[in-house]
Amino acid sequence: MDIHIRTIRTVTIIDLSGNLIIGKSEESLRETVNRMLAEDRKDLILNLSDVPIIDSSGIGAMIKCFTSVKAGGGRFKLLGPSRMARQLLNITGLLSVLETFDDETTAVASF
């Protein structure tokens, strides 16, 4: 999985590309979010539009990121989850906890 960071105004967008599954990818996501928090970047969008597969470890990583950001006084939102990812987020109840957007402009404006 590749991770790219970009900023629009005060919002940091974490673009993921590849599968968010057990191992290096979920570890990399958690490390990236922790680094953003250490840099005082607290308004984060996780862009999932290029993530075809998310397993239970990936869901766990997103939960950990959400709780870390919230504990640090920030906001963590999702952008562009696939239909399958959205179903998984719905089954786990995360859609009711995490704000989810289909387009970047609306996601950024929500901060």
C-alpha positions in Angstrom: 0.0 0.0 0.0 1.2 3.5 -0.9 0.5 6.5 1.3 0.6 10.1 0.1 0.0 13.2 2.2 -1.3 16.5 0.9 -2.9 19.5 2.5 -5.8 21.7 1.5 -6.1 24.8 3.8 -5.8 23.3 7.3 -7.0 19.8 6.3 -4.5 17.0 5.8 -5.6 14.4 3.3 -4.1 10.9 3.6 -4.4 9.2 0.2 -4.1 5.4 0.4 -3.5 3.2 -2.7 -3.7 -0.6 -2.3 -5.2 -3.0 0.2 -5.6 -2.0 3.8 -4.9 -5.4 5.4 -3.0 -7.0 8.2 0.7 -6.3 8.2 2.7 -3.5 6.8 -0.3 -1.5 5.4 -2.2 -1.1 8.6 1.0 -0.4 10.6 2.0 2.3 8.0 -1.4 3.9 8.4 -1.2 4.1 12.1 2.4 5.4 12.0 1.3 8.1 9.4 -1.6 9.3 11.6 0.6 9.4 14.7 3.2 11.5 12.7 0.5 13.9 11.6 -0.7 14.3 15.2 2.9 14.9 16.3 3.2 17.6 13.6 0.0 19.2 15.1 -2.1 18.3 12.0 -5.4 17.4 13.6 -8.0 17.7 10.9 -7.5 14.5 8.8 -9.3 12.9 5.9 -8.5 9.3 5.1 -9.0 8.9 1.3 -10.0 5.3 0.6 -11.0 5.8 -3.1 -8.0 3.6 -4.3 -8.4 0.9 -1.6 -10.1 -2.1 -3.1 -9.8 -4.4 0.0 -10.0 -3.7 3.7 -9.8 -6.6 6.2 -10.5 -6.7 10.0 -7.0 -5.4 10.8 -7.6 -2.5 8.4 -10.9 -1.7 10.2 -9.0 -1.9 13.5 -6.3 0.5 12.2 -9.0 3.0 11.2 -10.6 2.7 14.7 -7.3 3.3 16.3 -6.6 6.3 14.1 -10.0 7.7 14.9 -9.6 7.4 18.6 -6.0 8.8 18.5 -7.1 11.8 16.5 -10.2 12.4 18.7 -8.1 12.1 21.9 -5.7 14.6 20.4 -8.5 17.1 19.9 -8.7 16.5 16.1 -11.3 15.3 13.6 -10.9 12.2 11.4 -13.2 11.6 8.4 -13.3 9.2 5.5 -13.4 9.9 1.8 -14.6 7.6 -1.0 -14.8 4.1 0.5 -15.8 1.5 -2.1 -19.1 -0.2 -2.0 -17.6 -3.2 -0.3 -15.7 -1.1 2.2 -18.9 0.9 3.0 -20.8 -2.4 3.6 -18.0 -3.5 6.0 -18.1 -0.1 7.8 -21.9 -0.4 8.1 -21.7 -4.0 9.5 -19.2 -2.9 12.1 -21.2 0.2 13.0 -18.4 2.6 12.0 -20.6 4.4 9.5 -22.6 5.8 12.4 -19.3 7.0 14.1 -17.1 8.2 11.2 -18.2 10.9 8.9 -18.0 9.6 5.4 -18.0 11.6 2.1 -18.1 10.8 -1.5 -16.4 13.9 -2.8 -13.3 15.7 -1.6 -14.7 19.3 -1.9 -17.5 18.4 0.5 -15.2 16.6 2.9 -12.8 19.5 3.1 -15.6 22.0 3.5 -17.0 19.9 6.4 -14.2 21.1 8.7 
